[in-house]
């Protein structure tokens, strides 16, 4: 029992003002907004729907970058990839973006990231955690600062999204 109390004390002291909270998290962490109309896409190969990619969520944190003297948000998007038709394709390439639309001008903008996920042959669905997207955030903005997260869609893919429903898509039948 005494060891358990000591262990809990050490764990709690590490979270309350310890190294982890100073260097890995900050009280200036904005909200990440996943825009529904740009959160999914269907990829085509030879005029057949091959994969559906959707943003399933994200993992992230904020920290103060001492080298640059600025706050940063780190976002790892999590994608769900579904195979829609039988194929031997295993590599799924797509792009996603982060965008800030309000705040000081030097913090505004859209940045594109490229992803190359792998789905095993015969596998119907997989999840893919993308590499870190790092976004500078103004220290005075705090929680009032939003970061939009979406898939980069071609005009044809965006048009297709507007004509279809945002639903769980059909699986291939074997």
TIPA-45357 format. One line per 5 residues: number of its first residue (from 1); for each residue z, y, x of N, C-alpha, C. Coordinates in steps of 0.02 Angstrom, whole numbers. Atoms other than C-alpha are relative to their C-alpha. Example, Ala and Ser with C-alpha at 12.3 -4.5 7.8 and 13.67 -1.06 7.14 Angstrom:
BEGIN
1) 0/-59/45/390/-225/615/0/60/45 | -3/-59/-42/357/-53/684/37/55/-39
***
This chain:
BEGIN
1) 0/-59/41/0/0/0/0/63/44 | -4/-57/-45/44/118/143/-68/12/33 | 66/-7/-30/-126/83/224/-50/31/-49 | 45/-27/51/-215/123/61/11/75/-9 | -16/-71/6/-125/291/47/-28/39/60
6) 26/-32/-61/-171/334/227/-76/3/-2 | 73/1/5/-352/281/199/-25/52/-50 | 20/-49/50/-366/387/42/10/71/25 | -14/-66/-28/-288/537/132/-55/19/49 | 52/-13/-49/-416/522/272/-66/14/-35
11) 62/-10/37/-561/507/150/-1/67/-34 | -3/-64/36/-505/655/46/1/59/47 | 1/-56/-47/-473/764/197/-69/9/31 | 68/-5/-25/-649/724/258/-46/36/-49 | 41/-32/51/-722/787/94/22/71/-13
16) -27/-66/17/-611/940/73/2/44/61 | 1/-47/-56/-665/1065/204/-11/-34/67 | 12/35/-62/-704/932/333/-72/9/24 | 66/-6/-31/-862/908/437/-55/-8/-52 | 53/15/48/-964/835/293/-14/60/-45
21) 13/-55/47/-940/980/174/-24/63/36 | 23/-59/-36/-969/1113/308/-73/-6/22 | 65/7/-31/-1126/1041/384/-53/-33/-45 | 49/35/41/-1209/938/247/-7/29/-70 | 5/-27/67/-1171/1027/85/22/72/0
26) -16/-71/5/-1157/1205/31/12/17/-72 | -10/-21/69/-1100/1298/-122/-60/41/-24 | 60/-36/19/-1274/1378/-127/-56/-51/-9 | 51/51/10/-1378/1235/-196/-34/12/-67 | 35/-16/62/-1511/1279/-324/-16/-62/-42
31) 22/53/44/-1572/1176/-470/-72/-19/16 | 69/24/-7/-1727/1068/-450/-26/-14/-69 | 32/8/65/-1840/1078/-602/-61/-44/7 | 58/44/1/-1961/935/-633/-42/20/-60 | 44/-24/54/-2105/1006/-734/-35/-60/-32
36) 24/59/35/-2153/877/-865/-76/-7/3 | 73/6/1/-2339/918/-872/-30/-14/68 | 24/15/-68/-2352/893/-684/44/-53/33 | -45/50/-28/-2232/748/-664/-29/-70/-1 | 31/66/0/-2354/605/-688/-76/8/7
41) 72/0/-5/-2534/560/-652/-25/-72/0 | 33/65/-2/-2653/414/-671/-56/5/51 | 52/0/-51/-2760/373/-522/-55/-49/-20 | 58/40/15/-2934/303/-541/-33/-24/64 | 42/27/-53/-3033/190/-426/-57/-34/-36
46) 59/27/34/-3211/147/-479/4/7/-76 | -4/-18/71/-3182/229/-648/49/-43/-40 | -52/38/34/-3034/115/-690/67/29/19 | -68/-23/-14/-2854/171/-707/34/-53/43 | -29/48/-46/-2773/88/-559/76/6/5
51) -71/-11/-7/-2601/167/-539/23/59/-43 | -32/-58/30/-2485/280/-635/59/17/45 | -53/-25/-44/-2369/385/-527/39/51/-40 | -42/-49/35/-2222/479/-601/62/15/41 | -62/-20/-34/-2076/576/-532/57/-27/-42
56) -55/32/36/-1923/475/-579/66/37/11 | -61/-37/-16/-1793/593/-503/-3/23/72 | -3/-21/-70/-1735/653/-334/71/-7/26 | -64/-4/-34/-1594/648/-209/-4/63/43 | 3/-60/-41/-1546/806/-118/68/29/16
61) -60/-36/-20/-1419/919/-39/-21/66/31 | 13/-65/-32/-1405/1092/35/45/6/61 | -40/-11/-60/-1342/1150/203/-20/67/31 | 14/-61/-37/-1335/1301/316/-30/-19/67 | 34/14/-63/-1460/1289/460/23/53/51
66) -29/-47/-48/-1365/1369/603/-52/27/50 | 52/-22/-47/-1518/1377/717/-40/58/-29 | 41/-51/32/-1615/1482/592/41/52/-38 | -44/-46/36/-1466/1566/509/-18/7/-73 | 20/-1/70/-1528/1519/335/23/-63/-35
71) -16/58/41/-1482/1404/192/-63/-39/-15 | 57/44/15/-1595/1255/156/20/-50/-53 | -7/55/47/-1615/1133/14/-44/-57/26 | 37/58/-21/-1670/957/59/-9/-44/-62 | 15/37/61/-1756/861/-81/-41/-62/19
76) 37/63/-9/-1810/677/-76/-22/-22/-70 | 22/23/66/-1917/646/-232/-3/-76/-3 | 5/71/11/-1911/471/-304/-55/-12/-53 | 58/12/43/-2073/407/-381/0/-71/-26 | 12/66/29/-2108/262/-497/-76/-10/2
81) 71/15/-5/-2276/181/-463/-13/-64/-38 | 18/58/41/-2353/63/-591/-72/-18/13 | 68/25/-6/-2505/-45/-567/-26/-8/-72 | 27/3/68/-2616/-27/-721/-55/-52/-9 | 53/51/3/-2761/-143/-681/5/-45/61
86) -2/45/-58/-2777/-295/-569/-44/27/56 | 40/-21/-58/-2835/-246/-396/37/-23/63 | -30/18/-64/-2805/-285/-214/24/62/37 | -25/-62/-30/-2760/-103/-179/75/-3/9 | -73/0/-13/-2588/-88/-98/25/68/22
91) -20/-67/-22/-2587/89/-30/-14/50/-56 | 6/-51/52/-2556/230/-153/13/67/34 | -6/-66/-32/-2588/404/-84/-2/54/-54 | -3/-55/48/-2541/560/-178/36/58/33 | -33/-59/-26/-2473/735/-152/48/27/-52
96) -47/-34/44/-2325/826/-224/17/67/30 | -14/-67/-24/-2259/1001/-207/70/23/-20 | -58/-39/20/-2107/1113/-211/-24/71/-7 | 22/-68/13/-2124/1288/-278/60/42/-21 | -49/-48/21/-2011/1438/-293/-37/59/-30
101) 38/-52/36/-2063/1571/-418/40/64/-12 | -38/-62/7/-1922/1697/-419/46/7/60 | -42/-14/-57/-1814/1780/-288/-34/47/47 | 30/-45/-49/-1849/1883/-133/-69/-25/21 | 69/19/-15/-2035/1884/-86/-7/-49/58
106) 7/45/-58/-2008/1796/81/21/-72/-16 | -20/67/19/-1937/1644/-12/-46/-31/-52 | 44/23/53/-2076/1627/-141/-58/-40/29 | 59/37/-22/-2218/1503/-130/1/-73/-20 | 10/71/16/-2283/1328/-151/-17/-36/64
111) 14/40/-60/-2283/1195/-17/-18/-71/-22 | 25/66/18/-2380/1032/-28/24/-51/52 | -21/56/-42/-2318/865/41/-44/-60/-16 | 42/58/10/-2418/706/63/42/-63/3 | -38/63/2/-2355/532/20/-49/-58/3
116) 38/62/-4/-2420/359/59/48/-57/-16 | -44/53/23/-2328/228/-43/-36/-67/5 | 28/68/-5/-2353/41/-34/26/-40/-59 | -18/46/54/-2354/-79/-181/-31/-68/18 | 24/66/-20/-2369/-264/-143/-53/-25/-49
121) 52/28/42/-2520/-355/-208/33/-45/-53 | -29/39/54/-2476/-431/-377/63/32/-30 | -59/-33/25/-2324/-318/-398/-20/51/-53 | 18/-44/55/-2325/-220/-561/30/69/6 | -35/-63/-2/-2201/-82/-521/44/4/62
126) -44/-11/-57/-2109/-8/-374/25/72/0 | -27/-68/-9/-2005/144/-328/-11/20/72 | 13/-27/-67/-2042/254/-180/39/64/9 | -37/-61/-17/-1925/381/-102/-38/36/56 | 42/-37/-47/-2028/514/-15/42/32/55
131) -32/-36/-55/-1989/602/147/29/66/-25 | -35/-62/20/-1882/758/141/-47/59/-7 | 31/-66/10/-1952/918/70/55/51/13 | -51/-49/-18/-1857/1063/147/-21/69/-24 | 15/-65/29/-1849/1230/57/54/49/20
136) -49/-53/-15/-1767/1390/118/23/32/-65 | -28/-33/59/-1652/1470/-10/39/61/21 | -37/-60/-18/-1582/1646/-9/74/-10/-13 | -72/10/7/-1394/1647/18/29/37/-60 | -27/-39/56/-1366/1780/-116/-20/-30/-67
141) 24/27/64/-1459/1679/-250/46/-54/-28 | -44/53/21/-1342/1529/-256/-31/-45/-52 | 23/47/51/-1359/1423/-412/-53/31/-46 | 51/-32/42/-1476/1550/-496/-70/-10/27 | 64/9/-32/-1618/1495/-385/-28/-68/-19
146) 30/63/21/-1737/1362/-454/-56/-20/47 | 54/28/-39/-1854/1249/-358/-38/-47/-47 | 42/44/42/-1998/1171/-457/-26/-57/43 | 25/59/-34/-2050/995/-410/-52/-32/-45 | 53/30/40/-2214/918/-468/-50/-37/43
151) 55/33/-34/-2361/810/-424/-59/48/5 | 60/-42/-10/-2514/896/-354/-55/-34/-38 | 52/29/42/-2649/866/-485/-66/36/11 | 67/-31/-1/-2835/894/-471/-12/28/-70 | 15/-26/67/-2911/991/-616/-16/-57/-50
156) 15/57/44/-2976/825/-687/64/-37/-20 | -63/35/16/-2804/743/-676/43/42/-47 | -38/-44/45/-2722/894/-757/-29/-2/-70 | 33/5/64/-2850/888/-897/16/-66/-34 | -18/67/27/-2817/701/-920/72/0/-25
161) -70/-4/21/-2629/735/-929/6/37/-66 | -4/-39/61/-2658/864/-1066/-27/-39/-60 | 28/40/54/-2757/736/-1168/41/-62/-16 | -38/61/10/-2633/593/-1150/73/16/-12 | -72/-8/11/-2452/568/-1196/38/-19/62
166) -45/16/-56/-2311/563/-1071/44/-58/-23 | -36/59/24/-2258/386/-1114/-3/-54/53 | 7/57/-45/-2229/223/-1026/-67/-32/-14 | 68/24/6/-2402/159/-995/-2/-76/-6 | 8/72/7/-2468/-15/-1030/-2/-33/69
171) 6/39/-60/-2451/-148/-898/-60/-45/-4 | 53/48/1/-2587/-266/-847/28/-65/-28 | -21/65/27/-2580/-436/-932/-27/-54/46 | 22/55/-44/-2586/-590/-826/3/-65/-37
***
